[in-house]
Amino acid sequence: MTRRAAVLGSPISHSLSPLIHNYAYFLLEYPATYEAIEVKSGKLEEFLARELLSHDLLGFSLTMPLKEELIQISSPALQIDLRSREINSANTIYRDVEGWKVTSTDVEGFQFLFRDISFSSVSILGAGGTSRAAIAALAESNVNIEIYRRSANRDASIIAAALGSNIEIKDWDRCAEAWKSDLVINTIPADQVSSLIKGYTAPKLFLDATYSPWPPGLTKLQLEAKGSLISGFELLAAQAVYQIALMTKVEFDKNWLFSELIGKLDSLK
């Protein structure tokens, strides 16, 4: 039986997840297909109530604006793990022997990308689900983390995601201070970074979680400055590797699959 999976969100037509998941299924010789499905805010619970009954379903990836909405769904059919509740964000629904599980592979994606990198200070731009996944990924690294956000509405979620690690939450009007950190992580959408471009100073290492359109404005500035960059393509591929492992239950070398997916994405540049 050919299985199926999909990425859910709105807007969703720009998503590159179908490209890399279908390519991974091809490489792994796994009989499945993966598509993009438009699901608007407020419609997720209704959609899942119907779709999770399907026997051929592998699972779903979730992107904006559904990562936080998923955590709020109260359904006995979904088991949400503790870490996703702590960061108030999840991007993966998958099935195991106990039923449907919910988790955030964004956390593993960040940890994978940071595995061979040394740094002592981190600045994170933004306070959404991707930002909080980065905070959780760094929680045991004993580094100083500064989070720059526009509103205090998500401060409680930021603190919960930090798991007691050393963080400092700063107002957005101070974001020019971020560039002094060893590592700067941008989670602000590409169409909302105009205020950052004017005062940009290339940090030692920049991770830009955005990738569309390529290259995003801050990524372009880091490349022009010949600074070290972890691209949004790399984050997309890293978290997808863990989604693919959870959904398919196939054992594979994660470094190998990551490299293959990056090669596929690089062909789009």
N, C-alpha and C positions, 0 to 999 in steps of 0.2 A: 504494500500500500504506500502510495506517495503521500507524505505528510505535508503540512503547510504551516507557515508562520507569517507574521507581518509586523510592520512598524505602524504605530498609531499616533496621530497627532493632528494639529491644524495650525498653519498650513503644512502640508506633507509632500507636495509634489517635488520639492527640491531635495528630498532625502536621498542620501547615497547608501542607506542601509540595504535596500534590495540588491544593489550591485554587489556589495561585499559578502552578504550572507549567501546569495545564490552562487557566488564564486567559491565560497567555502564549501558549500554542499557538493559542488562539482569536484573540488580537490579531494574531499573526503569520501567521494563516491557514495554520498548519502542521498536517498530518494526523498527529496523535499523541495518545495518552492516557497518563495518569500516575496511578499508584495508590500506596497504602501497603501494604507487605508485612512481616509479622512475621518477623524472622530473629533468633533468640536467639544469645547469645554462644556461640562454639564451633561454630556451624553455618554460618558464612559461606562457608568454602572449599567445602564440599559443595554449597551452594546455587549458588555462582558456576560451579562445574564443569559444572553442568547448564544454567544459564540463559544463559551467555555463548555457547552454541552456536546460539542463536536468531537467525535472520536479520532479524527485525522489531524487534530490541532496539536502542533508542537508547543506553541506559546506566542507571546507578543513582546515586542520592544515598545517602549513608550518614550515620546519626546514631548516638547512643549505643546500645549499647556497642561499635560496630563500627569506629570510626575508627582505633583503634590496631590492632585485629585485622587489618584489611585490609593494613596494612604488613607484617605477619608472614607473610602467605601467600606461599609460594614456588611460583609457577606461571609457566611460560613464556608463558602466554596473557595475562599482565598485565605491563605495563611501568610501573613505579612511578617517578615523577620524583624528582630529587635533593632538591628542597625538601620533599616529603612525607616522605622518609626522614629529613631533618634535624630536622623537627618531630615525627617519629614519629606522624603523623596524616594521614589523607586522607578526603575526603568525597565524591569524585566518581570514577565510572568512566565513560569515554566511548570511542567508537570513532573512529579516524582511518584513513588509508590504510595505516598500518603495523600496525594491530591495536588491541587494547584498551589504553587508557592510564589511569593512576591519578594524580590530583592533589588538591590542596586548594584549592577556591575560597573557603574561609574567609579565606585570606590576601588575595586580591583584594577580598573583601567588606569587610574592615577598611580596606584602602587606599582603596577607593572612598569610604567614610564619612569618612575622615580627610582627604580631598583638599583641602578648603578651610578647614581648622581649624589654628590655631596653638597649640602648647603646648610647654612645656619639661620637664615632669616627668609621669610616668605611674605609676600603681599598678595592678597586676593582681591580682585576687583569684581564686586557684585556679591549678592547674598542669596541667590536662588538655589535650586536643587543641585546644579553642577558645582557651585561654590561650596555647598555644605558637604558634598561628596569628597571634594578635595580636602576639606578640613578634616573629615573623618579619616581619610587616607594618611594624613600627616599626624594623626593624634598620638602615635607612639614614637615619633621621630625626634622628640625633644628639641624642636626648633621654635623660634619665635614667629608667631603668625599674626599679621595685621589684616583685618577685613575692612574694606571700604564699601560702604553701602549708602543708598539714597534715603532710606527710611528705617526707623527703628522697629517696624512691624515684624521683622523676622529675627530680631535679636535673640529671642528665646530659643528659636530653632538653631541659630548659629552656636549658641552656648552649649546646647544639647549635643550637637554634632562634634564639638571639640573634645568631649569625653574627659574634661578636666585638664586638657593641655593648655599651654600658655598662649592665650589669644588676646588681642586688643581690637576692639571694634571702633572704627573711626568714621566720621561724617564724610560724605562724598566730596565736599569742598576742600578736603585735605588730600585728595588722591594724588596730587603731584609728589607727595612724599613717598609714594609706593615704589618709585623706580630705584630707590637706593637699596632695596632688598636684593639678596643673592638670586632669588627666584621670584618672578612676578607671574601670576596666573590671571588671565582675563577670562571672565565668564559673561561679559556684557555682549549682547548681540551686535553684529557688525554694523547695523544701521543706527546704533545708539552710542557710538564711541567718539563722536565729533569733539566732545569736550576733552577727551583724552589725547587726541592726536596733536593738538596745539602745544601741549607741554610735554610731549613724549621725550624721554631720555632712555636710550637703550640699556636695559639691565644686563647682568652677566648671562642670565638665562630667562627666556620668556616662553611661557606656555599659553598659547591662544586657543581657547576651546572652540572658537568659531572657524568655519572653513568656507562659507558660501556668502557672496561670490568670492572666488579665489583670485588673488590673495586678499584676505581681509585687510583693512587699513592698518591696524597695528602690526600684523604679521609683515606687511610690506615694509614698514618703517624698520622693524628689527632686521629684516633681510638686507635692507639698504645700508644699515649700520654695521653689517657683517657680524651681528651678535648671534649667540647660540639660540636656537629655536626648537621648541616642540610644537608641532602644528596641530590644528584641529583634526586633520586627517589621522594623525597618530593616536589621538585620544579616541576618535571614532572607531578605529581599528582595534585598539587595545580592549575597550569595553565590549566590543562585538565578539572578540575571541572567547571571553568568559560567557557571554550569552549563548554562543554556539555550543560550548562545552555543556552547559546546563540543559539546553533544549535537546540536543542530539544524544547525549550520554556517550559519545564517541571519545575514546582516548587518543590524544594527539599531542605533539610538541607545540606548546603555545608560542614559543619564539619563532618556530618555522611558520605557523599560520599567520602570525602577526606580520612577518616579513612579506609573505605572499599577498596579504591584503593591502599592505602599504604599496607594493609594486603596482597593484591594480589601481589604487587611488592616484598614485603619482602619474599614471598615464593620462589623467584628466587635466593635469596642470598645463 
